[in-house]
Amino acid sequence: MAYYELEPFGEQRDDLRTAQLMTLQANIHRDTKKQPRPFQAADFMPDFEAASDYKPRTPTEVWKDLKRKVKLTMGKLRGSKTT
């Protein structure tokens, strides 16, 4: 346990590492006029707290949600306010 406190590892650390890479890419391609605030790693971290009321979804629901999230992410990268 002491080692984990010094050098965290596991899924949460992997998520942070991925979020940092996504932040770098998003800020490299960010239009500062449309998105004046730089992206932060927290913008790309999964929120498992919100998933506490999880209920199984159908494949159609999963596909619709995935398409919505991709559209939202691409809109953020382009600087538009896609909902």
Summary of the structure (lengths in Angstrom):
residues: 83
radius of gyration: 15.9
end to end distance: 42.6
largest distance: 45.8
contacts: 155
relative contact order: 0.13
helix: 61%
strand: 0%
